[in-house]
Amino acid sequence: LITDSLPALALGVDENDLDALMEKPPRKRSEGLFFGGGLSCTIFYGFLIALISLAAFIKCPCMYLTRDGLPITLANLASALSKPDILAHSQTYAFTVLGISQLFHAIGMRDREKSLFRMDLGANRLMVISLLAGIGLQAMVTEIPWLITAFCTVKLTLTEWISLLCLSMAPLLAHELLLPRKQNRNSFPAESDPSDRNAFIPEAPAQKTAVSETAIRNASL
């Protein structure tokens, strides 16, 4: 409900940058849905969100082992996660990061080729509302007692919230770091297919050719 409702609707009503679109060459007829890095982008961000969610999950048992002076090994992690309170904290951490990271990811996906600092965030108020509403709903399941019981979560401290929010911003950070590579790639236009190129070249009108031949004959007279 948090990641697939309001953020998806907000992206659906987001306005395109018409000037930037007109500067791009026409798309090839043979291009598929994931052409232009769409498939690699989907795989990369999916892997990144899974990675930070896993990092959030093992954060609590790692802190527990470090506090007790125990080495961080698979056996010790399994032993720590066997404790109900540590397991509940780990699940809450992962659940929170999994939900909020996709909200930040949706903001970056408004324009894959433009920095967040160059986007007009006020142009899409629904995106801002969806971000705040999503974080609010996520906070409710860790702050309201009966929702904590229903979702089997635990109450988080302010310090925990700050650390989880910073971890959830990883998709936005990746978006900014990948921008130079995308801009360099787009600065060298791909060589178009000759068949596609011919499709955009209009045939010369026959009338113009006839007029030119008449002018040549008149000049020879």
ZANU-155386 format. One record per residue (C-alpha): z negated, x, y negated; residue in one letter. Coordinates in pm, 1 decimal, padded with zeros to 6 digits. Example, Ala and Ser with C-alpha at 12.3 -4.5 7.8 and 13.67 -1.06 7.14 Angstrom:
2
+----------+----------+----------+-----+
!       pz !       px !       py ! res !
+----------+----------+----------+-----+
! -00780.0 !  01230.0 !  00450.0 !   A !
! -00714.0 !  01367.0 !  00106.0 !   S !
+----------+----------+----------+-----+
***
This chain:
221
+----------+----------+----------+-----+
!       pz !       px !       py ! res !
+----------+----------+----------+-----+
!  00000.0 !  00000.0 !  00000.0 !   L !
! -00073.6 !  00287.1 ! -00237.9 !   I !
!  00236.3 !  00499.7 ! -00180.6 !   T !
!  00504.7 !  00247.8 ! -00078.8 !   D !
!  00452.6 ! -00034.6 ! -00324.5 !   S !
!  00411.5 !  00036.4 ! -00696.8 !   L !
!  00552.4 !  00394.7 ! -00694.7 !   P !
!  00861.6 !  00281.2 ! -00504.8 !   A !
!  00915.4 ! -00007.1 ! -00747.4 !   L !
!  00862.3 !  00227.0 ! -01042.3 !   A !
!  01129.4 !  00467.0 ! -00914.8 !   L !
!  01364.1 !  00174.4 ! -00855.8 !   G !
!  01352.8 !  00063.8 ! -01221.1 !   V !
!  01357.0 !  00416.3 ! -01367.4 !   D !
!  01641.9 !  00469.5 ! -01614.7 !   E !
!  01897.9 !  00740.8 ! -01546.1 !   N !
!  01973.7 !  01022.3 ! -01787.8 !   D !
!  02326.7 !  00912.5 ! -01876.3 !   L !
!  02413.2 !  01229.2 ! -02070.0 !   D !
!  02313.2 !  01451.1 ! -01776.6 !   A !
!  02505.6 !  01231.0 ! -01533.1 !   L !
!  02825.6 !  01250.9 ! -01737.8 !   M !
!  02808.3 !  01631.9 ! -01740.9 !   E !
!  02823.4 !  01645.2 ! -01360.9 !   K !
!  03160.2 !  01657.8 ! -01181.1 !   P !
!  03266.1 !  01352.0 ! -00978.9 !   P !
!  03118.9 !  01331.9 ! -00632.0 !   R !
!  03342.9 !  01393.7 ! -00334.9 !   K !
!  03445.2 !  01099.9 ! -00121.3 !   R !
!  03321.5 !  01288.2 !  00185.6 !   S !
!  02966.1 !  01330.2 !  00053.4 !   E !
!  02693.7 !  01170.9 !  00263.9 !   G !
!  02359.2 !  01022.3 !  00168.9 !   L !
!  02174.6 !  01354.2 !  00198.7 !   F !
!  02446.7 !  01566.3 !  00036.3 !   F !
!  02337.8 !  01806.7 ! -00237.2 !   G !
!  02007.8 !  01913.8 ! -00086.3 !   G !
!  01871.0 !  01567.3 ! -00014.0 !   G !
!  01788.0 !  01642.2 !  00348.4 !   L !
!  01625.3 !  01978.5 !  00276.0 !   S !
!  01427.4 !  01822.1 ! -00009.5 !   C !
!  01297.6 !  01547.1 !  00218.2 !   T !
!  01197.8 !  01793.6 !  00490.3 !   I !
!  01038.2 !  02037.4 !  00245.9 !   F !
!  00820.1 !  01785.9 !  00063.2 !   Y !
!  00726.9 !  01610.6 !  00386.4 !   G !
!  00614.5 !  01944.0 !  00530.9 !   F !
!  00429.6 !  02032.2 !  00208.8 !   L !
!  00235.2 !  01703.7 !  00195.9 !   I !
!  00149.4 !  01737.4 !  00565.0 !   A !
!  00031.5 !  02094.5 !  00504.9 !   L !
! -00198.6 !  02014.0 !  00213.8 !   I !
! -00336.1 !  01711.0 !  00401.9 !   S !
! -00418.5 !  01937.4 !  00694.7 !   L !
! -00572.3 !  02190.2 !  00455.2 !   A !
! -00791.8 !  01914.9 !  00312.6 !   A !
! -00893.9 !  01812.1 !  00663.8 !   F !
! -01014.0 !  02158.0 !  00768.3 !   I !
! -01171.8 !  02234.4 !  00429.4 !   K !
! -01503.8 !  02070.3 !  00512.6 !   C !
! -01560.4 !  02240.1 !  00852.2 !   P !
! -01456.1 !  02574.7 !  00700.8 !   C !
! -01715.6 !  02530.6 !  00425.8 !   M !
! -01974.5 !  02440.0 !  00688.8 !   Y !
! -01896.4 !  02750.9 !  00897.5 !   L !
! -01893.4 !  02977.6 !  00591.7 !   T !
! -02228.1 !  02843.8 !  00476.4 !   R !
! -02383.1 !  02918.6 !  00816.2 !   D !
! -02220.9 !  03261.4 !  00836.8 !   G !
! -02005.9 !  03172.8 !  01137.7 !   L !
! -01649.4 !  03300.8 !  01188.6 !   P !
! -01367.8 !  03051.9 !  01137.3 !   I !
! -01217.2 !  03013.3 !  01483.7 !   T !
! -01062.6 !  02720.7 !  01667.5 !   L !
! -01370.7 !  02688.4 !  01887.2 !   A !
! -01606.6 !  02683.6 !  01589.1 !   N !
! -01384.8 !  02437.2 !  01403.4 !   L !
! -01384.0 !  02205.3 !  01704.1 !   A !
! -01760.4 !  02238.0 !  01730.8 !   S !
! -01805.4 !  02156.5 !  01362.1 !   A !
! -01573.0 !  01856.6 !  01379.7 !   L !
! -01774.3 !  01719.4 !  01669.7 !   S !
! -02047.4 !  01635.1 !  01418.9 !   K !
! -01990.8 !  01279.4 !  01288.3 !   P !
! -02075.9 !  01354.2 !  00925.6 !   D !
! -01840.1 !  01653.2 !  00903.4 !   I !
! -01562.6 !  01460.3 !  01078.4 !   L !
! -01604.1 !  01168.5 !  00837.4 !   A !
! -01583.2 !  01403.8 !  00538.7 !   H !
! -01274.0 !  01574.1 !  00680.1 !   S !
! -01100.1 !  01242.5 !  00741.2 !   Q !
! -01185.6 !  01124.9 !  00391.0 !   T !
! -01051.7 !  01447.4 !  00239.0 !   Y !
! -00723.5 !  01421.0 !  00429.7 !   A !
! -00687.8 !  01048.8 !  00356.7 !   F !
! -00740.8 !  01105.8 ! -00015.2 !   T !
! -00496.9 !  01395.3 ! -00044.1 !   V !
! -00233.6 !  01217.3 !  00166.4 !   L !
! -00240.5 !  00914.2 ! -00063.0 !   G !
! -00266.4 !  01079.4 ! -00404.8 !   I !
! -00020.6 !  01362.3 ! -00335.3 !   S !
!  00255.6 !  01108.4 ! -00280.7 !   Q !
!  00177.3 !  00951.5 ! -00617.0 !   L !
!  00227.6 !  01286.5 ! -00789.6 !   F !
!  00535.3 !  01346.8 ! -00576.4 !   H !
!  00687.6 !  01020.9 ! -00701.3 !   A !
!  00652.7 !  01142.2 ! -01061.6 !   I !
!  00843.9 !  01460.7 ! -00985.0 !   G !
!  01115.9 !  01265.9 ! -00804.3 !   M !
!  01205.9 !  01079.0 ! -01122.0 !   R !
!  01442.9 !  01368.2 ! -01189.0 !   D !
!  01474.7 !  01655.7 ! -00943.2 !   R !
!  01659.2 !  01869.8 ! -01199.8 !   E !
!  01428.8 !  01826.9 ! -01497.1 !   K !
!  01083.4 !  01968.2 ! -01566.7 !   S !
!  00789.7 !  01731.5 ! -01588.2 !   L !
!  00729.6 !  01854.3 ! -01942.9 !   F !
!  01080.1 !  01743.6 ! -02044.6 !   R !
!  01049.6 !  01396.5 ! -01894.7 !   M !
!  00968.7 !  01101.2 ! -02114.2 !   D !
!  00670.9 !  00966.6 ! -01921.2 !   L !
!  00639.5 !  00674.0 ! -02160.7 !   G !
!  00989.9 !  00554.7 ! -02077.3 !   A !
!  00869.2 !  00426.7 ! -01740.7 !   N !
!  00533.9 !  00261.5 ! -01796.3 !   R !
!  00536.3 !  00118.0 ! -01446.0 !   L !
!  00520.7 !  00473.0 ! -01306.5 !   M !
!  00214.1 !  00550.6 ! -01517.6 !   V !
!  00053.8 !  00222.5 ! -01412.2 !   I !
!  00129.5 !  00290.3 ! -01045.7 !   S !
! -00027.6 !  00637.4 ! -01070.0 !   L !
! -00346.9 !  00508.6 ! -01229.0 !   L !
! -00363.6 !  00206.5 ! -00999.2 !   A !
! -00307.3 !  00422.7 ! -00691.3 !   G !
! -00583.6 !  00665.8 ! -00786.1 !   I !
! -00809.2 !  00371.9 ! -00868.6 !   G !
! -00749.3 !  00207.2 ! -00531.4 !   L !
! -00805.6 !  00539.1 ! -00356.0 !   Q !
! -01132.4 !  00584.4 ! -00543.7 !   A !
! -01248.9 !  00235.4 ! -00449.6 !   M !
! -01249.2 !  00315.8 ! -00076.8 !   V !
! -01479.0 !  00611.5 ! -00139.3 !   T !
! -01709.0 !  00454.2 ! -00397.8 !   E !
! -01762.1 !  00087.5 ! -00306.5 !   I !
! -02009.0 !  00057.4 ! -00014.9 !   P !
! -01842.1 ! -00225.5 !  00178.1 !   W !
! -01500.6 ! -00057.0 !  00145.8 !   L !
! -01654.8 !  00269.9 !  00265.5 !   I !
! -01775.4 !  00086.6 !  00575.1 !   T !
! -01441.6 ! -00088.3 !  00628.7 !   A !
! -01233.6 !  00230.0 !  00595.4 !   F !
! -01489.1 !  00460.4 !  00763.0 !   C !
! -01487.8 !  00695.9 !  00464.3 !   T !
! -01769.7 !  00874.4 !  00280.6 !   V !
! -01873.8 !  00884.9 ! -00083.6 !   K !
! -01726.8 !  01180.5 ! -00270.3 !   L !
! -01886.3 !  01379.2 ! -00548.9 !   T !
! -01716.1 !  01460.2 ! -00878.8 !   L !
! -01662.5 !  01820.5 ! -00768.5 !   T !
! -01496.6 !  01702.5 ! -00448.3 !   E !
! -01269.9 !  01467.6 ! -00642.0 !   W !
! -01159.2 !  01745.7 ! -00878.1 !   I !
! -01077.1 !  01982.2 ! -00590.8 !   S !
! -00886.6 !  01712.1 ! -00401.3 !   L !
! -00690.5 !  01610.7 ! -00711.0 !   L !
! -00589.8 !  01973.2 ! -00770.2 !   C !
! -00476.5 !  02003.6 ! -00409.7 !   L !
! -00284.0 !  01677.0 ! -00437.4 !   S !
! -00082.5 !  01815.9 ! -00730.0 !   M !
!  00092.5 !  02066.0 ! -00501.3 !   A !
!  00418.5 !  01858.7 ! -00490.3 !   P !
!  00437.0 !  01864.8 ! -00870.2 !   L !
!  00374.2 !  02239.6 ! -00874.4 !   L !
!  00648.0 !  02290.7 ! -00615.5 !   A !
!  00879.4 !  02073.8 ! -00827.2 !   H !
!  00830.8 !  02301.5 ! -01127.3 !   E !
!  00864.3 !  02624.3 ! -00925.6 !   L !
!  01189.6 !  02512.2 ! -00761.1 !   L !
!  01357.1 !  02410.9 ! -01088.2 !   L !
!  01505.3 !  02756.2 ! -01175.2 !   P !
!  01672.1 !  02775.6 ! -00834.1 !   R !
!  01818.8 !  02426.1 ! -00869.7 !   K !
!  01946.5 !  02499.5 ! -01220.2 !   Q !
!  02111.3 !  02822.7 ! -01109.1 !   N !
!  02277.7 !  02643.9 ! -00820.5 !   R !
!  02406.8 !  02366.5 ! -01046.5 !   N !
!  02542.7 !  02616.6 ! -01300.5 !   S !
!  02812.0 !  02717.5 ! -01047.4 !   F !
!  03007.0 !  02400.7 ! -00966.1 !   P !
!  03113.1 !  02366.6 ! -00606.5 !   A !
!  03480.9 !  02403.6 ! -00535.8 !   E !
!  03626.1 !  02059.9 ! -00502.4 !   S !
!  03845.5 !  01939.8 ! -00223.4 !   D !
!  04216.5 !  01947.4 ! -00317.0 !   P !
!  04258.9 !  01595.4 ! -00186.4 !   S !
!  03976.1 !  01475.4 ! -00410.9 !   D !
!  04122.0 !  01667.1 ! -00704.2 !   R !
!  04458.3 !  01501.3 ! -00662.6 !   N !
!  04290.7 !  01161.7 ! -00656.9 !   A !
!  04187.8 !  01204.8 ! -01020.7 !   F !
!  04526.2 !  01331.9 ! -01149.6 !   I !
!  04735.4 !  01037.3 ! -01270.6 !   P !
!  05105.6 !  01041.0 ! -01199.7 !   E !
!  05334.1 !  01100.1 ! -01495.8 !   A !
!  05499.0 !  00780.4 ! -01618.1 !   P !
!  05865.0 !  00755.9 ! -01532.4 !   A !
!  05945.0 !  00624.8 ! -01881.9 !   Q !
!  05821.1 !  00945.4 ! -02044.1 !   K !
!  06048.5 !  01152.4 ! -01820.3 !   T !
!  06347.3 !  00934.3 ! -01906.4 !   A !
!  06279.5 !  00967.9 ! -02280.3 !   V !
!  06258.3 !  01345.9 ! -02245.5 !   S !
!  06593.9 !  01362.6 ! -02067.3 !   E !
!  06753.9 !  01143.4 ! -02336.7 !   T !
!  06619.8 !  01371.6 ! -02608.1 !   A !
!  06766.4 !  01674.3 ! -02431.5 !   I !
!  07110.3 !  01511.4 ! -02408.6 !   R !
!  07104.8 !  01411.9 ! -02774.7 !   N !
!  07009.5 !  01763.6 ! -02874.6 !   A !
!  07298.4 !  01907.1 ! -02676.0 !   S !
!  07541.2 !  01682.4 ! -02860.6 !   L !
+----------+----------+----------+-----+
***
